[in-house]
Amino acid sequence: MMDFAAIDFETANSERSSVCSVGVVIVRDGKMEDSFYSLIKPEPNYYSYWCSQIHGLTREDTEEAPVFPMVWEQIEPLIEGLPLVAHNKVFDEGCLKAVFHVYQMDYPDYEFYDTLYASRKVLPYLENHQLQTVAAACGYCLKNHHNALADAEACARIARELL
């Protein structure tokens, strides 16, 4: 696969619709061509202790951030015609569908590929198939794990190797 958009969401709490940041990396002809990152005011707008511990974001960080529909207006033209790739697509695709539902937006039924699934098939010998482990096996050192853009870039690197 030479053309795709790697996407990663972070959430504020256990609700899939509570996306509080998004990272997108656009790959065309196998090369990373563009990227996008934004904080998002989550819905519902509260942060669980556990989620904040994972990604470091708090309500103060996103209080003045745009809501999802405003952010998606910027992402949509970037990903037009491209399949989406995520590491554990169940989570990221679930977030995308949930937040589209909350804001009563028509979901365009994006085509999603999963680097987690691919890594389990292609690299079964790994100790685990977490993003940072698979990225390292593909020759990429993931720094700033759980930053949505850093995770999207790691996913893009994995996808170039495995898909």
C-alpha positions as CSV (number, residue, x, y, z in Angstrom):
1,M,0.0,0.0,0.0
2,M,1.6,3.2,-1.2
3,D,-1.1,5.8,-0.5
4,F,-2.9,6.1,2.9
5,A,-3.5,8.2,5.9
6,A,-2.4,7.0,9.3
7,I,-4.6,8.3,12.1
8,D,-4.4,8.2,15.9
9,F,-6.8,9.5,18.6
10,E,-6.3,10.1,22.3
11,T,-9.4,10.2,24.5
12,A,-10.2,12.2,27.6
13,N,-12.1,9.4,29.3
14,S,-13.6,5.9,28.7
15,E,-16.2,7.3,26.2
16,R,-15.0,6.7,22.6
17,S,-16.5,10.0,21.6
18,S,-14.2,11.9,24.0
19,V,-11.4,12.5,21.5
20,C,-9.1,15.1,22.9
21,S,-6.3,15.0,20.2
22,V,-5.8,13.6,16.8
23,G,-2.7,13.0,14.6
24,V,-2.8,12.2,10.9
25,V,0.1,11.4,8.6
26,I,-0.5,11.4,4.9
27,V,1.6,8.9,2.8
28,R,1.6,9.1,-1.0
29,D,3.8,7.0,-3.2
30,G,5.2,5.5,0.0
31,K,6.5,8.8,1.3
32,M,5.3,10.8,4.2
33,E,3.9,13.9,2.5
34,D,2.0,15.8,5.1
35,S,0.8,15.7,8.7
36,F,-1.8,17.2,10.9
37,Y,-2.2,17.5,14.7
38,S,-4.8,19.2,16.8
39,L,-6.1,19.3,20.3
40,I,-9.9,18.8,20.5
41,K,-12.4,19.9,23.1
42,P,-13.8,16.4,24.1
43,E,-17.4,15.4,24.3
44,P,-18.1,14.6,27.1
45,N,-15.8,17.2,28.5
46,Y,-14.1,15.6,31.5
47,Y,-10.8,13.8,31.9
48,S,-10.3,10.6,33.8
49,Y,-7.2,10.3,35.9
50,W,-6.1,7.2,34.0
51,C,-6.4,8.8,30.5
52,S,-4.5,11.9,31.7
53,Q,-1.8,9.7,33.1
54,I,-1.4,8.0,29.7
55,H,-1.2,11.0,27.4
56,G,-0.6,13.9,29.7
57,L,-3.5,16.0,28.6
58,T,-6.0,17.7,30.9
59,R,-9.1,19.7,30.7
60,E,-7.0,22.9,30.9
61,D,-5.1,21.8,27.7
62,T,-8.3,21.5,25.6
63,E,-10.6,24.1,27.2
64,E,-10.0,26.5,24.3
65,A,-9.5,23.8,21.7
66,P,-11.9,23.5,18.7
67,V,-14.7,21.0,18.8
68,F,-14.4,17.9,16.6
69,P,-16.5,19.1,13.6
70,M,-14.2,22.1,13.2
71,V,-11.1,19.9,13.3
72,W,-12.5,17.4,10.9
73,E,-13.2,20.1,8.4
74,Q,-9.4,20.5,8.2
75,I,-8.7,16.8,8.1
76,E,-11.3,15.7,5.6
77,P,-9.6,17.3,2.5
78,L,-6.2,15.8,3.5
79,I,-7.5,12.2,3.6
80,E,-10.0,12.4,0.7
81,G,-9.8,9.2,-1.4
82,L,-7.3,7.6,1.0
83,P,-7.8,4.5,3.1
84,L,-7.1,5.0,6.8
85,V,-4.6,3.0,8.8
86,A,-4.5,2.7,12.6
87,H,-2.7,0.5,15.1
88,N,-5.7,-1.2,16.7
89,K,-8.3,0.0,14.3
90,V,-11.0,-1.2,16.7
91,F,-10.2,1.7,19.0
92,D,-9.5,4.5,16.5
93,E,-12.3,3.6,14.1
94,G,-14.6,3.3,17.1
95,C,-13.6,6.8,18.2
96,L,-14.2,8.2,14.8
97,K,-17.7,6.6,14.5
98,A,-18.6,7.6,18.0
99,V,-17.7,11.3,17.6
100,F,-19.4,11.5,14.2
101,H,-22.5,10.1,16.0
102,V,-22.3,12.6,18.9
103,Y,-22.2,15.5,16.5
104,Q,-24.8,14.0,14.2
105,M,-22.4,14.0,11.2
106,D,-22.9,11.5,8.4
107,Y,-20.1,8.9,8.6
108,P,-18.6,8.3,5.2
109,D,-17.7,4.6,5.9
110,Y,-14.0,5.0,5.7
111,E,-11.9,2.1,4.6
112,F,-9.7,1.1,7.6
113,Y,-6.6,-1.1,7.8
114,D,-5.0,-2.3,11.0
115,T,-1.3,-2.5,11.7
116,L,-1.9,-4.3,14.9
117,Y,-3.6,-7.2,13.1
118,A,-0.9,-7.1,10.4
119,S,1.9,-7.2,12.9
120,R,0.4,-10.2,14.7
121,K,0.4,-12.1,11.3
122,V,3.7,-10.9,10.0
123,L,5.7,-10.6,13.2
124,P,4.2,-13.4,15.4
125,Y,7.5,-13.8,17.3
126,L,7.4,-10.4,19.0
127,E,7.1,-10.3,22.8
128,N,4.0,-8.2,22.3
129,H,2.4,-6.2,19.5
130,Q,2.1,-2.8,21.2
131,L,2.8,0.2,19.0
132,Q,6.3,0.9,20.3
133,T,7.3,-2.7,20.1
134,V,6.2,-3.1,16.5
135,A,7.6,0.2,15.5
136,A,11.0,-0.8,16.9
137,A,10.8,-4.1,15.0
138,C,10.2,-2.1,11.8
139,G,13.3,0.0,12.5
140,Y,11.5,3.1,14.0
141,C,12.2,4.5,17.4
142,L,8.9,5.9,18.8
143,K,9.5,8.9,20.9
144,N,6.7,10.7,22.7
145,H,4.4,7.7,22.7
146,H,0.7,8.6,23.3
147,N,1.1,11.9,21.5
148,A,-1.4,11.4,18.7
149,L,0.9,12.7,15.9
150,A,3.9,10.7,17.1
151,D,1.7,7.6,17.3
152,A,0.3,8.3,13.8
153,E,3.8,8.6,12.4
154,A,4.8,5.3,14.0
155,C,1.7,3.7,12.5
156,A,2.6,5.1,9.1
157,R,6.1,3.7,9.3
158,I,4.8,0.3,10.3
159,A,2.2,0.3,7.5
160,R,4.9,1.1,5.0
161,E,6.7,-2.0,6.1
162,L,3.9,-4.5,6.7
163,L,0.9,-3.6,4.5
